[in-house]
């Protein structure tokens, strides 16, 4: 390998060649040429290139089938199971938000973080979103919501942290937050 050359994690240079113990370049492994130096796969003696490709094609097919199954399960979970092949752009905004949640759920998160999920939604869409979030909470999923729609948030959460220009204003149960004069001043323009 030339001095100053970049080597991969298995000692390959930029062309995929490795040096043996005597410093001579070994030809690159065909499987590594296809998938890159991080593939960490073993090509058995006697395997043909087509056998290696077929093996990987079967792996890809299994992964795709598993991902498709998971996607269909999550669409069903969020109430979009009747539209599995509908283009996202053709869905109403409320269903697009729910689709975003389904996509996140497919990763099996321990924490679901939602940024302004109710923004731009109509009343019925907000109600449907709130119903979904309650059902996910009942399934013991932890959800962090960043939201300006206080009415939407009040009916969903156990605790609220109120920020005012990036600083914590107060924290507590929804009823305590609703009656806090600092919150009323910051978000409602005065004490109600």
C-alpha positions as CSV (number, residue, x, y, z in Angstrom):
1,X,0.0,0.0,0.0
2,X,1.5,3.4,-0.9
3,X,2.6,5.6,1.9
4,X,-0.2,8.0,2.9
5,X,-2.9,5.8,1.4
6,X,-6.2,5.3,3.2
7,X,-6.9,1.8,4.4
8,X,-10.3,0.3,5.3
9,X,-11.1,-1.6,8.5
10,X,-9.8,-4.8,7.0
11,X,-6.6,-3.3,5.6
12,X,-8.0,-2.6,2.1
13,X,-6.8,0.4,0.2
14,X,-9.1,2.6,-1.8
15,X,-9.2,0.0,-4.7
16,X,-10.2,-2.8,-2.3
17,X,-6.8,-4.5,-2.4
18,X,-5.2,-5.8,0.7
19,X,-1.5,-6.4,1.5
20,X,-0.4,-9.8,2.6
21,X,2.2,-10.3,5.3
22,X,5.0,-9.7,2.8
23,X,3.5,-6.4,1.6
24,X,2.3,-7.6,-1.7
25,X,-1.2,-6.8,-2.8
26,X,-3.9,-9.5,-2.7
27,X,-6.7,-9.3,-5.2
28,X,-9.9,-8.0,-3.7
29,X,-12.6,-10.5,-2.6
30,X,-15.5,-10.4,-5.1
31,X,-18.1,-10.1,-2.3
32,X,-16.3,-7.2,-0.8
33,X,-16.2,-5.4,-4.2
34,X,-20.0,-5.6,-4.3
35,X,-20.8,-4.6,-0.8
36,X,-17.8,-2.7,0.5
37,X,-15.2,-3.4,3.1
38,X,-17.6,-3.5,6.0
39,X,-19.5,-6.5,4.7
40,X,-17.5,-8.9,6.9
41,X,-18.6,-12.0,5.0
42,X,-16.8,-15.2,4.3
43,X,-16.6,-16.6,0.8
44,X,-16.1,-20.3,1.0
45,X,-13.6,-22.1,-1.2
46,X,-15.4,-23.6,-4.1
47,X,-18.3,-21.1,-4.1
48,X,-18.9,-19.5,-7.4
49,X,-19.7,-15.8,-7.8
50,X,-23.3,-16.7,-8.8
51,X,-23.7,-18.7,-5.6
52,X,-22.5,-15.8,-3.5
53,X,-24.9,-13.4,-5.4
54,X,-27.9,-15.8,-5.0
55,X,-27.2,-16.2,-1.3
56,X,-27.2,-12.4,-0.9
57,X,-30.3,-12.0,-3.1
58,X,-32.2,-14.4,-0.8
59,X,-31.1,-12.4,2.2
60,X,-32.3,-9.2,0.6
61,X,-35.6,-10.8,-0.3
62,X,-36.1,-12.0,3.3
63,X,-35.2,-8.5,4.7
64,X,-37.6,-6.8,2.2
65,X,-40.4,-9.3,3.1
66,X,-39.8,-8.6,6.8
67,X,-39.8,-4.8,6.3
68,X,-43.0,-5.1,4.2
69,X,-44.7,-7.2,6.9
70,X,-43.7,-4.7,9.6
71,X,-44.9,-1.8,7.6
72,X,-48.3,-3.4,7.1
73,X,-48.6,-4.2,10.8
74,X,-47.9,-0.6,11.7
75,X,-50.3,0.7,9.2
76,X,-53.0,-1.5,10.7
77,X,-51.9,-0.4,14.2
78,X,-52.4,3.3,13.4
79,X,-55.7,2.8,11.5
80,X,-54.4,3.1,7.9
81,X,-54.4,-0.7,7.2
82,X,-57.1,-0.2,4.5
83,X,-54.8,2.1,2.5
84,X,-51.5,0.2,2.3
85,X,-50.7,1.2,-1.3
86,X,-52.0,4.7,-1.3
87,X,-49.3,7.3,-2.1
88,X,-48.6,9.4,1.0
89,X,-49.0,12.7,-1.0
90,X,-52.6,11.6,-1.8
91,X,-53.6,11.3,1.8
92,X,-55.3,14.1,3.8
93,X,-52.9,16.0,6.1
94,X,-54.2,14.2,9.2
95,X,-53.5,10.8,7.7
96,X,-50.1,12.0,6.5
97,X,-49.2,12.8,10.2
98,X,-50.5,9.4,11.2
99,X,-48.5,7.7,8.5
100,X,-45.3,9.5,9.8
101,X,-46.0,8.0,13.2
102,X,-46.5,4.5,11.6
103,X,-43.1,4.9,9.9
104,X,-41.5,5.8,13.2
105,X,-43.2,2.9,14.9
106,X,-41.7,0.4,12.4
107,X,-38.3,1.1,14.0
108,X,-39.7,-0.2,17.3
109,X,-38.7,2.9,19.3
110,X,-38.4,3.1,23.1
111,X,-39.2,6.8,22.9
112,X,-41.4,8.4,20.2
113,X,-40.5,12.1,19.8
114,X,-43.1,14.2,17.9
115,X,-42.5,17.8,16.9
116,X,-45.7,19.8,16.4
117,X,-47.8,16.8,15.4
118,X,-51.1,18.8,15.6
119,X,-49.8,21.8,13.6
120,X,-52.2,22.6,10.7
121,X,-54.7,19.8,11.5
122,X,-58.4,20.4,11.7
123,X,-60.4,19.6,14.8
124,X,-61.4,16.0,13.7
125,X,-57.9,15.2,12.6
126,X,-56.6,16.4,16.0
127,X,-59.1,14.2,17.7
128,X,-58.0,11.2,15.7
129,X,-54.4,11.9,16.3
130,X,-55.0,12.3,20.1
131,X,-56.9,8.9,20.1
132,X,-53.9,7.2,18.4
133,X,-51.4,8.8,20.9
134,X,-53.6,7.6,23.8
135,X,-53.6,4.0,22.4
136,X,-49.8,4.1,21.9
137,X,-49.5,5.3,25.5
138,X,-51.7,2.5,26.7
139,X,-49.3,0.1,24.9
140,X,-46.6,1.5,27.2
141,X,-44.8,3.6,24.6
142,X,-43.1,6.7,26.0
143,X,-44.0,9.8,23.9
144,X,-42.4,13.2,24.0
145,X,-44.5,15.9,22.3
146,X,-43.2,19.3,21.4
147,X,-46.4,21.3,20.7
148,X,-47.8,24.8,20.9
149,X,-51.4,23.7,20.9
150,X,-52.0,23.8,24.6
151,X,-55.5,22.4,24.4
152,X,-54.3,19.4,22.4
153,X,-51.5,18.7,24.9
154,X,-53.6,19.2,28.1
155,X,-55.8,16.2,27.4
156,X,-53.0,13.8,26.5
157,X,-50.2,14.1,29.0
158,X,-49.3,13.4,32.6
159,X,-46.7,16.1,32.9
160,X,-45.9,19.3,31.0
161,X,-42.8,21.3,30.8
162,X,-43.4,24.8,29.6
163,X,-40.6,26.7,27.8
164,X,-40.6,30.4,27.2
165,X,-37.9,31.5,24.7
166,X,-35.9,28.3,25.4
167,X,-35.9,28.7,29.2
168,X,-38.0,26.4,31.5
169,X,-40.9,28.4,32.8
170,X,-42.6,25.7,34.8
171,X,-43.3,22.0,35.0
172,X,-46.2,20.0,36.4
173,X,-49.5,18.3,35.9
174,X,-51.9,19.7,33.2
175,X,-54.3,21.3,35.8
176,X,-51.4,23.1,37.5
177,X,-50.0,24.3,34.3
178,X,-53.4,25.5,33.1
179,X,-53.8,27.7,36.2
180,X,-50.2,28.9,36.3
181,X,-50.1,32.7,35.9
182,X,-46.7,32.7,34.2
183,X,-48.0,30.3,31.5
184,X,-51.1,32.4,31.1
185,X,-49.0,35.5,30.7
186,X,-46.5,33.9,28.3
187,X,-49.0,32.0,26.1
188,X,-52.3,33.8,26.5
189,X,-51.1,37.4,26.9
190,X,-52.4,37.8,30.5
191,X,-54.2,36.1,33.4
192,X,-57.6,34.8,32.4
